Amino acid sequence: MREFVEHWKQQARQLKLEVYALYLAYQDPRVPWSARVFTACVVGYAFSPIDLIPDFIPVLGYLDDLILIPFGIKIAISMIPAIVMTESRAKAQEIIRQGKPVNRIAAVIIVLIWLFLAACIIAFIVQN
């Protein structure tokens, strides 16, 4: 059982590294714009405290964490040139080794995007 838990902890650490590497990679000018947009969405969703399916819903609540985010990461990685991902992973490992990065500006932007989307949905509902 201990090996099983360790395996999943390692997978979670790897996933965090990949998300941060994607965050660094999508800023690289060598990445095509379509990959940048998709990767920005995946990274924003992964870092967002708001889930598509709330976690309190039994079983389905963790579906996005277990399936959607890893699937999005896999697609984003396939869209980015390999050399850029290699460099971004190395930068991400170094930054994480020095201490977890904190980007309050990115957090504020993500919250503002969610608030904007909620306002659009409410406006749409009120109009109909």
Helices and strands as residue ranges (DSSP letters): H 2-25, H 33-47, G 60-62, H 63-63, I 64-68, H 69-79, H 82-98, H 104-127
